[in-house]
Amino acid sequence: MLTRRAVLAAALTVLAAAGCAGSGSGDKQADQDTIVVSTFPFGVKEFEQAVVAPFTKQTGIKVELDTGSNADRLSKLKLAKGEPEADVVLISDYFAALGQKDGLFQKVDVPTIKELAPFATEGAYDGPAYTHQLNGIIYNTDKLSQKQAADWELFASAAHKGKVALPDISVTAGQLVISGVGESYGKGPYDIDTSLKTLAGWAPNVLQFYNSSTEVTNLLTQGEIVAADALSGFATKLVTSGEPIAWTAPAKGRYMATNRAMIPKGARNQQGAAKFIDYMLSVEAQSAMAKAAGDLPTNPKAEIPADIAKVTGEAAKDPVAAGFKTLDPAQLVDTRTTWVDRFTREVAGK
């Protein structure tokens, strides 16, 4: 299938040959027939099946996916200088906040936003949350009880020295750990001094500060660790596979991450982008994403699959009622570079 860029190029060539390249009608038609969605590099096939295919069938609008890491895709958007290739950007909350600070996004307003849970529509972001992930502990049930796993002191225990893992600050769970520890041992989620001092004390016990879910999976299944802090989505397949593995929310300091649906300023097909986001937030699409990809929905009416419910329980349906909170991006964006540097020196470098 031709990409939108190829379609546009072909349209311009034809128009120029006909002596009417200045009309722009070919550009407009190509734009309205297709949208480009910038998204994560994992779960692409499942996302296409759950959202893209039924959306195209319903609207006739074709969808091209542009995948990459949060950082890479945000950089690409900055380099576009107001003329982005993407019409929709699906991105984690912190990177959405970074883009907003640089003025890269516009306010999203679609009908289904009214159906979402309040945490998904908080005013700090230009776009709604379409999925969320809970931070907690994934652990070997043959080695630990749920109560032991839920206690942050697990990572301080000499009994488990070299048998636990924590996320690096560069991954989503890393910031959630810092905030959870800050709340549990200090003055709150942004008490970086107390959090880093506590984590530095745990560092000699930590086998690895990981950078990917694959690392956690391998460490657990190979028996190298008994527990790790991890997002709930990482645990679903392991728990349902029959491995002696479970996931639990921490007793204190419960935080969640959200993924945001954003429309860049200058998007060529803003109408199509709005239609796509509106569909993605619907009960139908939210239920399909949860079933196909294990994504926790933000529409309370969406169906929660049994395997997700087995891992997260009632928190999947109503994380706020289960004690989970989101972080204020205004407290994080300006301090991020300093916090990353300090984490590298004071914790990971121990």
N, C-alpha and C positions, 0 to 999 in steps of 0.2 A: 504494500500500500504506500502511495506517495505521501510524504510528509507535507505539513501545511506550507513549509518554506518552499518545497518543490512546486506545490500547486500555485503558490503566489508567483514564483518565478515564471512558470509556464504561462500563467494568465497575463503577466506583463509583456511577455514576448509576443503573444498573440495580439494583444491590444496595440503594441507598438507597430507590428507589421500591418495592422489595419488602419494605422494613422490616427488612432484614438487613444493612445496611452494615457493621455491626460484625464480621461473620464473617471478612472479609479473604480469602476463598477466591478471589475474582476477581483480586485483586492477585497472589496467589501463583501462580495459573495463568498469568497474563500474563507474570510474571517468568520462569517456567520455560520458556516457549515462545519467548522472545526474549532476545538479548543485545545490548548496545550496545558497539561496538568503536571506541575513539578512536584515530585513525591519522593518517598524513601526508597532505597534500593532493595529492600527486603519485602517479601509477601506480595510481589507485583502480580503474579499469576492469580492469586486469591483475590486481590483488589479488582483486577479486571473482570473476574467472574461475578463478584459480589456487587460491584457498583458500575463499572464502565459499560459492560455489555447491556445490562437492563436500562441504563440511562440512554444509551444510543438508540436502543429499540424504542424507547418511549418518546424521545425528542427528535431523533434523526440527526443529532449533533455528534460528529465523530470526536473521539478523544485520543490525543497523542500523549504518551507519558514520557516525561523527562526525569530520570532518576539520579540520585546522588546523595551525599551526606548533607546534613543541615548546613554546615559551614560552607561547603563547596557551592551549594545552590544559592545561598545568600550572597556569596561573593559574585556569582554570575549575575544576580539581580542588580547588584551595585554597579557592576561594569556596564550594564545595559543603559544606564543613565536616562531612565524614563521611557525607554522603548523596549520593554521586556518581551522575551519570547513566550514566557508563560502567562497564561490567563488566570490560573489558579495555582497557589502555592500551599502545599500541605507541609507543615513544619512544626517542630516542637516549640513550646511556649517561650522558652528563653530566647531562641533565635528569632521568633516572631517579634519579641520585644526589642531585640537589637535592630531589626529591620524598621520597626516603627520609629525608633530614635533617629534613624537616618531618613525618615520620610518616604519609605519605599512602598507603603501600603495605604489603601483607602478603606473607609468604613464599609463593612459588609452588612447589608440589611435585606434579609429574605424571609418569607412568611414562616418557615418552619423553625426559625430561631425562637419563636414564642413557645415552642413545645419542649425546649431543652431544660435540663436542670439548671438552677441558678448559677452554679459554679462555672458552667460552660459559657455563660454570657456576661461575665463580670466586665465592668467597664474599662479595665486596664488594657484590653486588647481590641484591635480593630476588627478581628474576625472571631467567630465562635469556635469553641472546642468541639471537634467531631469525635474524638476518642480520648480516653484517659488511661493512665497506668498507675497502679498503687505500689508504693515502695514498702518492702518488707524483707523477711529472711527466708531463704530457701535452704532446706536442711535435710540431713539423712535421718529418717525416723528410727533407724536401728541404733543410732548413736545419741540422739537427743530427744527430749520430750518437747512438746509444743511450748510449755512454760519456759524451758531453758532457752529455746530458740528466740522467743519473743523478748528476752531480756538483753539489752545492749551490753551488759556485763559479760556476755558470752565472749565478746572480742577481747576482753581484758583478762580472761581466765587463763592461768598457766596450764590448766588441764587440757586446753585445746591449742596450745602454742604450735604454730606452723600448720594448723588444720582449719584455718578460716581464711576467707577472702573478702575484700571490700572493693567497691568500684573506685576507679580513678575519678578525679574531679572533672575530667574531660567528657565523661558520659553522663547521661541524664540522671541516673541514680546517685552519682557522686554528690551533686548539689543537695539532693534530698537527704542523704546521709549526714552531710554537714549541718543541715538545718535541724534534722531530727536529734542529733547529738547536742546541738546548741540549745535546743528546747529542753532536753532531758537533763543536762548537766549545768546549763548556764542560764542566761537571762532571756533566751528566746531563739528563734530560728536564724537570726542574723548576728548572733553572738559568735563571731568568727574566732576571737581570741580563745575563748573557752573550748570551742569545738576543735580547733586545731591542736590545742594543748592536750585534749583528751585523746584525739586520734593518734597523736604522736606517741602517747603512752601505750597505745595498742599496737603500733606499727611493728614492733619486734615479734608479735604473735601472728602477724598477717603473712601468709604464704605469698600472696600476690594481690596487687592493686590492678584489677583487670580493666580491659578496654573494650571487651565485646562479650555478648551473651554466649558465644561459642566457648570461650575460655571457661566460664562458669560451669557450663554443661559438662565439659570434659573433666574438669577438676572434680566435680561431684560424682559422675558416673565411674570414674577411674579410682575413686576412693582416696584421692589426695587431700580432700577437705571434707569436713562434716557440715559446714554451713557457709553461706555467703549472703551479704545484702544484695538484693536483686529486685527488679521490677516484676510484678505479678505475671505479666505476659510470658516471661521466660520460663515460668514453672509449669504452665499448662500441659505441654506435651510430655514432660518428664513425669508429672504426677499421674496422668492418665495412661502412661505406658506400662504402669505396674512396678516401676522402680520404687524402692523404699525412700521416697522423697516427698516432702510436703512444703507448703509455703504458709507463712503466718505474718500477720501485721505485728509490728513492734508494740510492746505494751505502752510505750510513750513515744512522742515525737513522730506522729504519723503524717506523712506528706505524700501528695500525688502530683504527677506530671500530666499535662494535657498536650494534645496535638491540635494545632489551630488551622482553620481553613481561611486563607487570606487571598485577597485580590490585589495584585500590584497596581500602583498608579501607572497609567499609560497602557494597561492591558488592551489588546486589540479587539477582543470579543468579550466585553464586560457583561453583556446580556447573557451570553452562553455560560460565562463563568458563574453568574448568579444562579442560573438554572441548575448548574451542576452542584453547587453547594447546597441549594435548596433540596435537591433530591438526596444528596448524601446524608442530610440530617433527618430524613424521613424515617418513620418506623420501619418501613420495608428495607431500606438500605442499611440502617443501623443494625437490624437483626441479621441481615445477610453478612455484614462485615464481622459481627461477633461470631457467627457460625463458621465462616470460611477462614478467618485470619486470627480469631481469638482476641479481637479488639474490644475493649470495654466501651460500651456505648454511652453517649451523653443524653440520649433521648430516653426518659424513664419508661416509656411505653414499649421500648424494644425488648425482644425476647432474649433472655440470658441462657446460652447453651449449658447443658448439664456439666460439661467438663470445666467450664469457667466457674460455675457455681461451686463445684467441688473444691476448687483452689481458693477462691476468695470469699465464698459465702455471701451474706447479705451486703457486704461492702461493694460488690459489683453493681448492685442495683442502686444503692444510695451511699456512696462513700462518705459524704458529709455526716450522715447519721452514725456512721461507724467510726467517726473521729478523724477522718482524713481532711487535710487542708491543702490549699494551693499557696504558692509563694507569690509575693508582690514583686513583679519585675522591676519596679522602680527602685527596690532595695538591692537589686542584683546587677543590673546592667552596668552602672558606673563603677562598681567595685570588682567586676569579674576578673580583669587582668591581674589586679593585686592579689585577689584570693587564689587564683591559679598559681601564681608565682610562689606564694606563701605555702600552699599545699605541697607543691613540688619540693621545696626546701625543707619544710618543717615536718612533713609527714611521709610522703612517698620516698624521700631521700634518706630516711632513717635506716 
